[in-house]
Amino acid sequence: MQKILVVDDSPMNRELLDEILKDKENCRIYSTARPEELPDMVHGLLANPDRMQEIIDNGYEMAKASHTWEHRAAVLHNLIETL
C-alpha cells in the first residue's frame, strides 16, 4: 500500500529535499519554523483525495525508478569496482 510522505525541512533532511523530494509533486514538506501549519496541510490533503493520490503516485514512481535495493546494490558495486 502506498502512502503519502510528509517530511520536515530540518537540516538533517536537506540532501533529500535538494536532490529527491519536491513539495507538492512527490511529497509534502512542512517547515520546522512553522509546525502549526502541519495540521492544515494534512487536512488539505485529506480534503482533496485525488490530489493526494497524485502526489502518492508521483512519489511511488520516483522511488521505483531510482531508489530500489537494486539501485543501491549497483551504486555499491560501482564503488567497490573503483577501489
DAHU-V434395 format. One record per backbone hydrogen bond with DSSP energy under -1.0 kcal/mol. NH is the residue of the N-H (numbers start at 1). CO is the residue of the C=O. Records with the same first field share a line. If there is no record, write none. Layout:
NH: CO ; CO
This chain:
7: 28
9: 30
13: 10
14: 11
17: 13
18: 14
19: 15
20: 16
21: 16
24: 27
25: 22
26: 22
28: 5
30: 7
34: 31
37: 34
38: 35
41: 37
42: 38
43: 39
44: 40
45: 41
46: 42
47: 43
52: 48
53: 49
54: 50
55: 51
56: 52
57: 53
58: 54
59: 55
60: 56
61: 57
62: 58
63: 59
64: 60
65: 61
66: 62
67: 63
72: 68
73: 69
74: 70
75: 71
76: 72
77: 73
78: 74
79: 75
80: 76
81: 77
82: 78
83: 80
